[in-house]
Amino acid sequence: MHSWGEGPSAWEALDAIPYESVVSVSVGLRGEAAQVALPADRRGFGYLCPSREEKSVLGCVWDSCAFPGQKAANEAGSSDETIPEARLSVMMGGARDRGLIDASDDDVVGTAMDALVRHMDVNLGKKGEGADAVMVSRARHAIP
């Protein structure tokens, strides 16, 4: 044990903690595509992928189930409760695939779309062209 005044400073100790980076592909679906991706009997937080089964994909958060109050607004600024909506976030990278943080958006989206086909039987095309919205986010040094 260190007594006060000995050892590394708090900043040095925190700086020594290794961090991993994460890439997220968020997918927004409306109408029939939303009902296919997240039918009424498929509810929950999402899923995690065991490392022995997936190299790049950490898991998928079913945002529209986990955070139902965050329903998207239409162009007029109001949400239409009658239109089914699904929001999914495919989380990738981490210690499993450190290079993914620097991959092109097209490669990252392609990896996410492949995962949605394999894990959920949801085919939105290699570039996500079947989705209403696709967004790539990168978080460097995100997971200690």
MITORFI-678888 format. One record per atom (N, C-alpha, C): residue number from 1; residue in one letter; atom name; x, y, z. Coordinates in nm, 3 decimals. Atoms other than C-alpha are relative to their C-alpha. Last residue first. Example, Ala and Ser with C-alpha at 12.3 -4.5 7.8 and 13.67 -1.06 7.14 Angstrom:
n	res	atom	px	py	pz
2	S	N	-0.082	-0.119	-0.006
2	S	CA	1.367	-0.106	0.714
2	S	C	-0.077	0.109	0.073
1	A	N	0.089	-0.119	0.000
1	A	CA	1.230	-0.450	0.780
1	A	C	0.090	0.120	0.000
END
This chain:
n	res	atom	px	py	pz
144	P	N	-0.122	0.027	-0.078
144	P	CA	-1.144	0.040	-1.962
144	P	C	0.017	-0.148	0.024
143	I	N	0.021	0.106	-0.098
143	I	CA	-1.394	0.064	-2.249
143	I	C	0.128	-0.024	0.078
142	A	N	0.134	0.002	-0.059
142	A	CA	-1.423	0.384	-2.453
142	A	C	-0.016	-0.099	0.115
141	H	N	-0.027	0.012	-0.144
141	H	CA	-1.066	0.474	-2.552
141	H	C	-0.130	-0.002	0.080
140	R	N	-0.138	0.043	-0.033
140	R	CA	-1.183	0.584	-2.897
140	R	C	0.016	-0.001	0.151
139	A	N	-0.039	-0.045	-0.133
139	A	CA	-1.558	0.600	-2.952
139	A	C	0.137	-0.058	0.032
138	R	N	-0.124	0.057	-0.050
138	R	CA	-1.661	0.581	-3.317
138	R	C	0.031	0.059	0.137
137	S	N	-0.061	-0.079	-0.109
137	S	CA	-2.013	0.634	-3.444
137	S	C	0.125	-0.074	0.047
136	V	N	-0.119	0.060	-0.059
136	V	CA	-2.157	0.512	-3.777
136	V	C	0.054	0.096	0.105
135	M	N	-0.099	-0.094	-0.048
135	M	CA	-2.514	0.610	-3.868
135	M	C	0.115	-0.076	0.066
134	V	N	-0.119	0.073	-0.046
134	V	CA	-2.772	0.429	-4.078
134	V	C	0.102	0.105	0.042
133	A	N	-0.113	-0.081	-0.045
133	A	CA	-3.126	0.558	-4.140
133	A	C	0.112	-0.093	0.046
132	D	N	0.039	-0.141	0.014
132	D	CA	-3.439	0.430	-4.315
132	D	C	0.112	0.093	0.041
131	A	N	0.033	-0.071	-0.124
131	A	CA	-3.280	0.089	-4.360
131	A	C	-0.043	0.142	-0.031
130	G	N	0.136	0.032	-0.039
130	G	CA	-3.292	-0.126	-4.675
130	G	C	-0.044	0.068	0.129
129	E	N	0.095	-0.073	0.086
129	E	CA	-2.981	0.044	-4.816
129	E	C	-0.146	-0.029	0.032
128	G	N	0.111	-0.048	-0.081
128	G	CA	-2.779	-0.079	-4.520
128	G	C	-0.104	0.075	-0.080
127	K	N	-0.028	-0.137	-0.040
127	K	CA	-2.460	-0.105	-4.725
127	K	C	-0.113	0.061	0.083
126	K	N	-0.138	-0.011	-0.046
126	K	CA	-2.460	-0.484	-4.761
126	K	C	0.034	0.140	0.052
125	G	N	-0.096	-0.029	0.105
125	G	CA	-2.838	-0.497	-4.784
125	G	C	0.138	0.022	0.058
124	L	N	0.018	-0.140	0.040
124	L	CA	-3.096	-0.467	-4.506
124	L	C	0.094	0.039	-0.112
123	N	N	-0.084	-0.034	0.115
123	N	CA	-3.136	-0.839	-4.441
123	N	C	-0.033	0.140	-0.049
122	V	N	0.045	-0.130	0.050
122	V	CA	-3.267	-0.917	-4.092
122	V	C	0.096	0.042	-0.110
121	D	N	0.064	0.025	0.129
121	D	CA	-3.227	-1.287	-4.006
121	D	C	-0.065	0.128	-0.055
120	M	N	0.143	-0.031	-0.013
120	M	CA	-3.150	-1.186	-3.646
120	M	C	-0.080	-0.028	-0.126
119	H	N	0.054	0.011	-0.136
119	H	CA	-2.798	-1.315	-3.578
119	H	C	-0.151	0.014	0.007
118	R	N	-0.033	0.124	-0.070
118	R	CA	-2.660	-1.396	-3.922
118	R	C	-0.074	-0.015	0.133
117	V	N	0.051	0.115	0.077
117	V	CA	-2.841	-1.124	-4.119
117	V	C	0.024	-0.129	0.078
116	L	N	0.147	-0.001	-0.012
116	L	CA	-2.785	-0.860	-3.850
116	L	C	-0.063	-0.114	-0.078
115	A	N	0.037	0.051	-0.132
115	A	CA	-2.416	-0.958	-3.832
115	A	C	-0.152	-0.005	0.017
114	D	N	-0.022	0.145	-0.001
114	D	CA	-2.367	-0.916	-4.207
114	D	C	-0.044	-0.060	0.133
113	M	N	0.111	0.058	0.077
113	M	CA	-2.525	-0.569	-4.183
113	M	C	0.013	-0.151	-0.008
112	A	N	0.124	-0.005	-0.079
112	A	CA	-2.285	-0.474	-3.903
112	A	C	-0.116	-0.065	-0.073
111	T	N	-0.016	0.095	-0.111
111	T	CA	-1.977	-0.589	-4.094
111	T	C	-0.127	-0.006	0.084
110	G	N	0.008	0.135	0.056
110	G	CA	-2.095	-0.406	-4.407
110	G	C	0.011	-0.108	0.107
109	V	N	0.142	0.025	0.025
109	V	CA	-2.155	-0.088	-4.204
109	V	C	-0.019	-0.141	-0.056
108	V	N	0.065	0.014	-0.130
108	V	CA	-1.798	-0.105	-4.073
108	V	C	-0.148	-0.031	-0.017
107	D	N	-0.039	0.129	-0.056
107	D	CA	-1.653	-0.167	-4.419
107	D	C	-0.070	-0.027	0.133
106	D	N	0.059	0.107	0.080
106	D	CA	-1.852	0.119	-4.574
106	D	C	0.034	-0.138	0.057
105	D	N	0.141	0.012	-0.036
105	D	CA	-1.761	0.354	-4.288
105	D	C	-0.066	-0.115	-0.077
104	S	N	0.090	-0.094	0.069
104	S	CA	-1.394	0.285	-4.356
104	S	C	-0.143	-0.022	0.047
103	A	N	0.055	0.050	0.127
103	A	CA	-1.188	0.097	-4.097
103	A	C	-0.093	0.106	-0.061
102	D	N	-0.056	-0.076	0.111
102	D	CA	-0.991	0.288	-3.832
102	D	C	-0.050	-0.046	-0.137
101	I	N	0.020	-0.142	-0.028
101	I	CA	-1.193	0.173	-3.529
101	I	C	0.049	0.087	-0.116
100	L	N	0.129	-0.042	0.054
100	L	CA	-1.203	-0.175	-3.681
100	L	C	-0.026	0.148	0.021
99	G	N	-0.015	-0.074	0.125
99	G	CA	-0.831	-0.225	-3.622
99	G	C	-0.130	0.055	-0.055
98	R	N	-0.051	-0.136	-0.026
98	R	CA	-0.876	-0.321	-3.256
98	R	C	0.011	0.083	-0.126
97	D	N	-0.034	-0.050	0.133
97	D	CA	-1.091	-0.624	-3.341
97	D	C	0.043	0.146	0.011
96	R	N	0.013	0.105	0.101
96	R	CA	-1.151	-0.844	-3.037
96	R	C	0.049	0.045	-0.138
95	A	N	-0.124	0.079	0.002
95	A	CA	-1.015	-0.595	-2.782
95	A	C	-0.004	-0.108	-0.107
94	G	N	-0.054	0.039	-0.129
94	G	CA	-1.301	-0.359	-2.862
94	G	C	0.130	-0.076	-0.016
93	G	N	-0.137	-0.042	-0.028
93	G	CA	-1.441	-0.359	-3.212
93	G	C	0.048	-0.052	0.133
92	M	N	-0.109	0.080	0.055
92	M	CA	-1.815	-0.374	-3.262
92	M	C	0.136	0.053	0.044
91	M	N	-0.124	-0.043	-0.064
91	M	CA	-2.150	-0.261	-3.122
91	M	C	0.112	-0.093	-0.044
90	V	N	-0.095	0.110	0.003
90	V	CA	-2.455	-0.299	-3.348
90	V	C	0.134	0.053	0.052
89	S	N	-0.139	-0.046	0.000
89	S	CA	-2.714	-0.042	-3.246
89	S	C	0.090	-0.122	0.009
88	L	N	-0.099	0.100	-0.040
88	L	CA	-3.076	-0.116	-3.339
88	L	C	0.138	0.065	-0.001
87	R	N	-0.135	-0.058	-0.001
87	R	CA	-3.376	0.115	-3.368
87	R	C	0.094	-0.103	0.060
86	A	N	-0.104	0.079	-0.066
86	A	CA	-3.714	-0.023	-3.466
86	A	C	0.131	0.074	-0.013
85	E	N	-0.137	-0.050	0.009
85	E	CA	-4.031	0.169	-3.551
85	E	C	0.094	-0.094	0.073
84	P	N	-0.098	0.079	-0.075
84	P	CA	-4.389	0.071	-3.620
84	P	C	0.141	0.053	-0.025
83	I	N	-0.101	0.056	0.089
83	I	CA	-4.599	0.360	-3.755
83	I	C	0.101	-0.079	0.084
82	T	N	0.061	0.108	0.079
82	T	CA	-4.915	0.420	-3.548
82	T	C	0.101	-0.066	-0.093
81	E	N	0.003	0.125	-0.074
81	E	CA	-4.735	0.617	-3.275
81	E	C	-0.055	-0.116	-0.081
80	D	N	0.126	0.065	0.037
80	D	CA	-4.654	0.899	-3.517
80	D	C	0.000	-0.138	0.064
79	S	N	-0.010	0.144	0.024
79	S	CA	-4.384	1.114	-3.360
79	S	C	-0.139	-0.055	-0.029
78	S	N	0.078	0.079	-0.095
78	S	CA	-4.396	1.491	-3.403
78	S	C	0.015	-0.148	-0.034
77	G	N	-0.042	-0.014	-0.138
77	G	CA	-4.138	1.724	-3.554
77	G	C	-0.082	-0.077	0.101
76	A	N	0.078	-0.109	-0.059
76	A	CA	-4.294	1.782	-3.897
76	A	C	0.033	0.019	0.148
75	E	N	-0.047	-0.128	0.052
75	E	CA	-4.021	1.572	-4.059
75	E	C	-0.072	0.119	0.062
74	N	N	0.005	-0.011	0.145
74	N	CA	-4.107	1.277	-3.837
74	N	C	0.046	0.140	-0.043
73	A	N	0.101	-0.096	0.047
73	A	CA	-3.988	1.241	-3.479
73	A	C	0.002	0.002	-0.153
72	A	N	-0.042	-0.103	0.095
72	A	CA	-3.803	0.932	-3.366
72	A	C	-0.117	0.091	-0.038
71	K	N	0.056	0.022	0.133
71	K	CA	-3.919	0.741	-3.058
71	K	C	0.036	0.117	-0.091
70	Q	N	-0.080	-0.073	0.098
70	Q	CA	-3.686	0.789	-2.764
70	Q	C	-0.048	-0.023	-0.142
69	G	N	0.036	-0.142	0.000
69	G	CA	-3.936	0.692	-2.498
69	G	C	0.075	0.083	-0.101
68	P	N	0.120	-0.024	0.081
68	P	CA	-3.899	0.323	-2.585
68	P	C	-0.042	0.146	-0.006
67	F	N	0.030	-0.141	-0.023
67	F	CA	-3.538	0.308	-2.460
67	F	C	-0.122	0.042	-0.080
66	A	N	-0.066	-0.041	-0.123
66	A	CA	-3.450	-0.061	-2.422
66	A	C	-0.035	0.143	0.039
65	C	N	0.057	0.076	-0.113
65	C	CA	-3.705	-0.173	-2.680
65	C	C	0.058	0.049	0.132
64	S	N	0.143	-0.033	-0.006
64	S	CA	-3.631	0.096	-2.943
64	S	C	-0.072	-0.079	0.109
63	D	N	0.026	-0.131	-0.060
63	D	CA	-3.261	0.068	-2.864
63	D	C	-0.148	0.031	0.013
62	W	N	0.129	-0.031	0.062
62	W	CA	-3.236	-0.303	-2.938
62	W	C	-0.049	0.129	0.063
61	V	N	0.099	-0.055	-0.092
61	V	CA	-2.869	-0.318	-2.845
61	V	C	-0.125	0.031	-0.079
60	C	N	0.096	-0.092	0.062
60	C	CA	-2.652	-0.548	-3.055
60	C	C	-0.100	0.044	0.107
59	G	N	0.141	0.023	-0.027
59	G	CA	-2.342	-0.736	-2.950
59	G	C	-0.085	0.101	-0.071
58	L	N	0.013	0.018	-0.144
58	L	CA	-1.962	-0.740	-2.943
58	L	C	-0.145	-0.032	0.038
57	V	N	0.126	-0.047	-0.059
57	V	CA	-1.920	-0.790	-3.318
57	V	C	-0.005	-0.034	0.148
56	S	N	0.016	-0.145	-0.006
56	S	CA	-1.566	-0.810	-3.458
56	S	C	-0.119	0.048	0.081
55	K	N	-0.127	-0.072	-0.009
55	K	CA	-1.439	-1.165	-3.416
55	K	C	-0.023	0.147	0.026
54	E	N	-0.009	-0.123	0.079
54	E	CA	-1.761	-1.346	-3.333
54	E	C	0.136	0.065	0.018
53	E	N	0.086	0.003	0.117
53	E	CA	-1.833	-1.699	-3.215
53	E	C	0.017	0.120	-0.092
52	R	N	-0.036	0.117	0.081
52	R	CA	-1.552	-1.763	-2.963
52	R	C	-0.082	-0.008	-0.129
51	S	N	-0.122	-0.025	0.078
51	S	CA	-1.590	-1.407	-2.836
51	S	C	0.039	-0.120	-0.086
50	P	N	-0.117	0.063	-0.061
50	P	CA	-1.949	-1.472	-2.729
50	P	C	0.122	0.018	-0.090
49	C	N	-0.058	0.108	0.080
49	C	CA	-2.189	-1.220	-2.883
49	C	C	0.121	-0.059	0.072
48	L	N	-0.146	-0.005	0.002
48	L	CA	-2.412	-1.009	-2.659
48	L	C	0.050	-0.119	-0.079
47	Y	N	-0.078	0.122	-0.024
47	Y	CA	-2.783	-0.958	-2.717
47	Y	C	0.149	0.031	-0.002
46	G	N	-0.081	0.033	0.117
46	G	CA	-3.061	-0.700	-2.724
46	G	C	0.075	-0.129	0.029
45	F	N	-0.110	-0.096	0.013
45	F	CA	-3.227	-0.525	-2.430
45	F	C	0.076	-0.019	-0.130
44	G	N	-0.111	0.014	-0.094
44	G	CA	-3.555	-0.710	-2.448
44	G	C	0.104	0.106	-0.027
43	R	N	-0.021	-0.117	-0.084
43	R	CA	-3.851	-0.770	-2.676
43	R	C	0.115	-0.028	0.096
42	R	N	-0.145	-0.014	-0.019
42	R	CA	-3.904	-1.005	-2.967
42	R	C	0.024	0.129	0.077
41	D	N	-0.046	0.102	-0.095
41	D	CA	-4.270	-1.118	-2.950
41	D	C	0.151	0.005	0.026
40	A	N	0.057	-0.020	-0.133
40	A	CA	-4.399	-0.792	-3.102
40	A	C	0.050	-0.103	0.102
39	P	N	0.143	0.029	-0.011
39	P	CA	-4.169	-0.825	-3.403
39	P	C	-0.045	0.010	0.146
38	L	N	0.040	0.014	-0.140
38	L	CA	-3.831	-0.650	-3.392
38	L	C	-0.150	-0.023	0.010
37	A	N	-0.118	-0.001	-0.087
37	A	CA	-3.653	-0.676	-3.727
37	A	C	-0.036	-0.026	0.146
36	V	N	-0.080	0.119	0.029
36	V	CA	-3.957	-0.782	-3.933
36	V	C	0.118	-0.008	0.097
35	Q	N	0.074	0.115	-0.050
35	Q	CA	-4.188	-0.525	-3.771
35	Q	C	0.076	-0.130	-0.024
34	A	N	-0.008	-0.002	-0.146
34	A	CA	-3.929	-0.252	-3.826
34	A	C	-0.070	-0.121	0.060
33	A	N	-0.137	0.040	-0.035
33	A	CA	-3.895	-0.345	-4.195
33	A	C	0.019	-0.003	0.151
32	E	N	-0.013	0.146	0.007
32	E	CA	-4.275	-0.329	-4.226
32	E	C	0.140	-0.048	0.038
31	G	N	0.096	0.078	0.077
31	G	CA	-4.297	0.030	-4.109
31	G	C	0.027	-0.148	0.005
30	R	N	0.141	-0.035	-0.021
30	R	CA	-3.990	0.217	-3.992
30	R	C	-0.087	-0.092	-0.084
29	L	N	0.095	0.063	0.092
29	L	CA	-3.627	0.120	-3.945
29	L	C	-0.140	0.046	0.035
28	G	N	0.139	-0.037	-0.024
28	G	CA	-3.333	0.303	-3.791
28	G	C	-0.089	-0.058	-0.106
27	V	N	0.088	0.023	0.112
27	V	CA	-2.986	0.149	-3.773
27	V	C	-0.142	0.037	0.041
26	S	N	0.140	-0.015	-0.039
26	S	CA	-2.704	0.258	-3.547
26	S	C	-0.087	-0.007	-0.123
25	V	N	0.082	-0.030	0.117
25	V	CA	-2.359	0.124	-3.630
25	V	C	-0.144	0.001	0.047
24	S	N	0.142	0.032	-0.005
24	S	CA	-2.130	0.148	-3.330
24	S	C	-0.065	0.036	-0.132
23	V	N	0.071	-0.057	0.115
23	V	CA	-1.751	0.133	-3.324
23	V	C	-0.144	-0.046	0.011
22	V	N	0.122	0.065	0.046
22	V	CA	-1.571	0.075	-2.995
22	V	C	-0.057	0.076	-0.119
21	S	N	0.088	-0.085	0.079
21	S	CA	-1.220	0.152	-2.873
21	S	C	-0.118	-0.080	-0.053
20	E	N	0.030	0.050	0.134
20	E	CA	-1.038	-0.030	-2.595
20	E	C	-0.097	0.097	-0.068
19	Y	N	0.135	-0.022	0.050
19	Y	CA	-0.874	0.124	-2.290
19	Y	C	-0.014	-0.059	-0.138
18	P	N	0.021	0.019	0.144
18	P	CA	-0.566	0.025	-2.090
18	P	C	-0.148	0.016	-0.037
17	I	N	0.106	0.097	0.025
17	I	CA	-0.536	0.182	-1.744
17	I	C	-0.018	-0.016	-0.151
16	A	N	-0.059	0.133	0.019
16	A	CA	-0.197	0.355	-1.709
16	A	C	-0.105	-0.107	-0.029
15	D	N	-0.058	0.006	0.134
15	D	CA	-0.350	0.700	-1.764
15	D	C	0.058	-0.138	-0.030
14	L	N	0.110	0.012	0.096
14	L	CA	-0.566	0.651	-1.457
14	L	C	0.052	-0.015	-0.141
13	A	N	0.064	0.130	-0.022
13	A	CA	-0.260	0.581	-1.240
13	A	C	-0.114	-0.021	-0.100
12	E	N	-0.089	0.103	0.053
12	E	CA	-0.070	0.873	-1.389
12	E	C	-0.061	-0.138	0.014
11	W	N	0.004	-0.009	0.147
11	W	CA	-0.365	1.106	-1.332
11	W	C	0.089	-0.106	-0.063
10	A	N	0.127	0.055	0.047
10	A	CA	-0.402	0.988	-0.972
10	A	C	-0.007	0.002	-0.152
9	S	N	0.112	-0.090	-0.022
9	S	CA	-0.035	1.056	-0.911
9	S	C	-0.127	-0.067	-0.052
8	P	N	0.043	-0.084	0.113
8	P	CA	0.200	0.762	-0.900
8	P	C	-0.114	0.094	0.039
7	G	N	0.060	0.068	0.113
7	G	CA	0.354	0.637	-0.577
7	G	C	-0.047	0.096	-0.108
6	E	N	-0.085	0.098	0.067
6	E	CA	0.411	0.812	-0.248
6	E	C	-0.073	-0.057	-0.121
5	G	N	-0.124	-0.064	0.043
5	G	CA	0.257	1.136	-0.120
5	G	C	0.096	-0.096	-0.068
4	W	N	0.020	-0.125	0.073
4	W	CA	-0.015	0.967	0.079
4	W	C	0.135	0.061	-0.034
3	S	N	0.049	-0.105	-0.088
3	S	CA	0.094	0.620	0.182
3	S	C	-0.016	0.127	-0.082
2	H	N	-0.070	-0.129	0.004
2	H	CA	0.110	0.351	-0.075
2	H	C	-0.055	0.092	0.107
1	M	N	0.083	-0.118	0.000
1	M	CA	0.000	0.000	0.000
1	M	C	0.087	0.124	0.000
END
